């Protein structure tokens, strides 16, 4: 399993992440508050047991799964490079 697959599993199977991802997707790609909603969800996901479980199953770091979430539909807020930068910044701040 890869970080991308772990992120997809979280979006599909974690009830909180799934519901929030659907809310964000329903807003549309051009909603001004979309980026901040995704960032809030990423922050909420950090440190959760489901993230830890997904990262362990994918044999990767939690930061890599957060980056994969940030560039995975329906949460996409940038390319893979941008998403890795966002994840690194989030983990620096925490």
Beta strands, then each sheet from edge to edge (+ up, - down):
end
